[in-house]
Amino acid sequence: TLTGASAFDWEDMAGAKVGGTDYLYFGDIGDNNLVRSSIKVYRVREPSGSSGSISDFDTYTLTYPDGPHNAEVLMVHPRTGDITIVTKTSSEPSKVFKVAAPSAPGNYAMTLVGQISFPSTLGPGRLATAGDISADGFRVVVRTYLAAYEYRAPKKFDDWMKGQPKAITTPAEVQGEAICYSRDGMMLYTTSEGSPMPLNKIRRRQN
C-alpha cells in the first residue's frame, strides 16, 4: 500500500535497477474515457520482507503533448530509468511516448518517439495491454490480447519500435494484460486480469 497515492486506473507496473537500486514503478495510466489532463507514475524502492504500508515514494505527474490517451503499457529502461508509455487503441497505430528518467518528483512533459501497429485484423489483436524491457536492455516485448511481439533494441534505444518484431504466441487467457521477462531474459511470463489466474511461462526462441 502506498500511503497517500491516488488510484484513478492503475494498469501496469515495472521493475528496474537504476543507479544500483532496485525500484518498482506503478502506472496510474488508464483513461478509457479520455478525460485526464495528466497521468501518474509512482516509484518506490523495491521492498523486502512482509507487505505493509509505504509512505516514502516518488510521484511523477506526466502530460502528453497532444491531449489525453488511454494506456496500459508502462516500461522502464533498466539502466537509464527512462519511462516509456504505449497507448491502447485499435482505431490507429499505438503511440509511443517517453520521458527521460525523472530527476525528482514533479511534473514532466512526455515526448512522442514513435508508433507501432500490430498485424491483426481483430480489434483485440491491435490493443497494446502490457510490455517490458529485458534486464540487459536489448529487447522489448509488447503484448495484445491475442499475441506478443518482441523487438530488438538498437544502439539508439528510442528506435526500438522501427524494427520488424518477432511474433510470439501467448497462451489463451481470459483477459491477458500482463507480460514480463525473467531476470535472465530466457523466459516470458504472462497472466490475465482476475483472481485467481495462472502464471504462464513462455521459453523465448533465441535469435
C-alpha positions in Angstrom: 0.0 0.0 0.0 1.3 3.4 -1.0 0.0 5.8 1.7 -1.4 8.9 0.0 -1.3 7.6 -3.6 -4.4 8.0 -5.7 -5.9 5.3 -7.9 -7.8 6.5 -11.0 -6.9 3.5 -13.1 -3.7 1.6 -12.3 -2.8 -0.5 -15.3 0.8 -1.7 -15.3 4.0 -2.0 -13.2 7.7 -2.3 -14.0 10.8 -3.2 -12.1 14.3 -1.8 -12.9 17.6 -1.4 -11.2 18.6 2.2 -11.7 21.8 3.6 -10.2 22.4 0.3 -8.4 19.0 0.5 -6.6 16.0 -1.8 -7.4 12.8 0.1 -7.9 9.2 -0.7 -8.7 7.2 1.6 -10.8 3.4 1.7 -10.8 1.4 3.2 -13.7 -1.8 5.0 -12.9 -2.1 5.5 -16.7 -5.5 4.2 -17.7 -8.0 6.6 -19.3 -10.8 4.8 -21.1 -12.9 7.9 -21.5 -10.0 10.2 -22.4 -10.7 12.8 -19.7 -7.4 13.0 -17.8 -5.2 16.1 -18.2 -2.3 14.1 -16.8 -1.3 10.6 -15.6 0.8 9.4 -12.7 3.7 7.0 -12.2 4.8 6.1 -8.7 8.3 4.9 -7.9 9.3 3.0 -4.7 12.4 1.2 -3.6 11.6 -2.5 -4.0 10.7 -3.7 -0.6 11.8 -6.9 1.0 10.1 -9.0 3.7 6.4 -8.8 4.5 3.9 -6.5 3.0 2.8 -3.2 4.6 2.2 0.5 4.0 4.9 2.6 2.3 4.9 6.3 2.7 8.3 7.1 1.1 7.9 7.0 -2.7 8.2 9.4 -5.7 5.3 10.6 -7.7 5.8 11.7 -11.3 2.9 13.5 -13.0 3.1 13.1 -16.8 1.4 15.0 -19.5 1.1 14.0 -23.2 2.0 16.6 -25.8 -1.3 16.0 -27.8 -4.0 15.5 -25.3 -5.4 12.5 -23.4 -4.7 8.9 -24.3 -5.7 5.6 -22.8 -2.7 3.4 -22.0 -1.9 0.1 -20.3 1.8 -0.3 -21.1 4.4 1.1 -18.7 8.1 0.3 -19.3 11.3 1.5 -17.6 14.7 1.2 -19.1 16.9 -0.9 -16.7 20.0 1.3 -17.0 18.8 4.8 -17.7 15.5 4.8 -15.8 13.7 6.4 -18.8 10.0 5.8 -18.7 8.0 4.7 -21.8 4.3 4.6 -22.3 2.5 2.9 -25.2 -1.1 3.9 -25.9 -4.0 1.4 -26.2 -6.1 1.9 -29.3 -7.5 -0.2 -32.2 -8.5 2.7 -34.4 -5.0 3.9 -35.2 -1.4 2.8 -34.5 -0.4 2.9 -30.8 1.7 5.9 -30.0 5.0 5.5 -28.0 5.8 8.3 -25.5 8.9 8.8 -23.4 10.1 10.9 -20.5 13.8 10.9 -19.6 14.5 9.5 -16.2 12.9 12.0 -13.8 15.4 13.6 -11.5 12.9 14.3 -8.7 9.2 14.0 -8.0 7.2 16.5 -10.0 5.5 17.3 -13.3 7.0 16.2 -16.6 6.1 16.5 -20.3 6.3 13.4 -22.4 7.8 13.3 -25.9 6.3 11.3 -28.8 9.1 9.0 -30.1 7.3 6.7 -32.5 4.3 4.4 -33.1 3.6 0.7 -33.5 1.0 -1.3 -35.3 0.1 -5.0 -34.8 -0.6 -7.3 -37.7 -4.1 -8.4 -36.7 -7.5 -8.0 -38.4 -9.3 -8.4 -35.0 -9.7 -5.4 -32.6 -8.4 -7.3 -29.5 -5.2 -8.1 -31.5 -4.5 -4.4 -32.1 -4.8 -3.3 -28.4 -1.5 -3.0 -26.5 -2.1 -4.3 -23.0 1.3 -4.7 -21.4 5.0 -4.5 -22.2 8.5 -4.9 -20.7 12.2 -4.3 -21.4 14.7 -7.1 -20.8 17.1 -6.6 -17.9 20.0 -6.2 -20.4 18.1 -3.5 -22.3 18.5 -5.3 -25.6 14.9 -6.4 -26.2 11.4 -5.0 -25.8 8.2 -7.0 -25.7 4.7 -5.6 -26.1 1.6 -7.8 -26.0 -2.0 -7.6 -27.1 -5.0 -9.7 -26.0 -4.1 -12.3 -28.7 -0.3 -12.3 -29.1 3.0 -10.7 -28.1 5.7 -9.0 -30.3 9.4 -8.8 -29.4 11.6 -6.1 -30.8 15.4 -5.9 -30.9 16.6 -2.7 -29.3 19.2 -0.9 -31.5 22.1 1.2 -30.2 19.7 4.2 -30.2 17.2 2.6 -27.9 14.3 5.0 -28.8 14.2 3.5 -32.3 13.2 0.0 -31.0 9.8 0.2 -32.5 11.2 0.8 -36.0 12.4 -2.8 -36.4 10.4 -5.8 -37.5 9.1 -7.6 -34.4 9.1 -11.3 -33.8 5.5 -12.6 -33.2 5.2 -14.8 -30.1 2.2 -17.0 -29.4 0.7 -16.4 -26.0 -1.5 -18.8 -24.0 -5.2 -18.5 -24.2 -6.1 -16.1 -21.4 -9.4 -14.6 -20.3 -8.1 -11.0 -20.4 -4.3 -11.1 -21.0 -3.0 -7.8 -19.7 0.4 -8.6 -18.3 3.8 -9.7 -19.6 7.4 -9.5 -18.4 10.9 -11.0 -18.9 12.5 -13.3 -16.4 15.7 -11.8 -14.8 17.9 -13.7 -17.3 15.8 -12.9 -20.3 15.3 -16.5 -21.2 11.6 -16.6 -20.3 8.5 -14.5 -20.7 5.7 -14.6 -18.1 2.1 -13.7 -18.9 -1.1 -13.7 -17.0 -4.7 -12.3 -17.1 -6.8 -10.0 -15.1 -8.9 -11.8 -12.5 -8.2 -13.8 -9.4 -7.1 -16.5 -9.2 -5.3 -16.7 -12.5 -2.4 -18.9 -13.7 1.0 -17.5 -14.3 2.0 -18.7 -17.8 5.7 -19.2 -18.8 7.0 -19.0 -22.4 10.5 -20.0 -23.3 12.0 -17.5 -25.8 13.4 -18.6 -29.1 17.0 -17.3 -29.2 17.9 -15.2 -32.2 
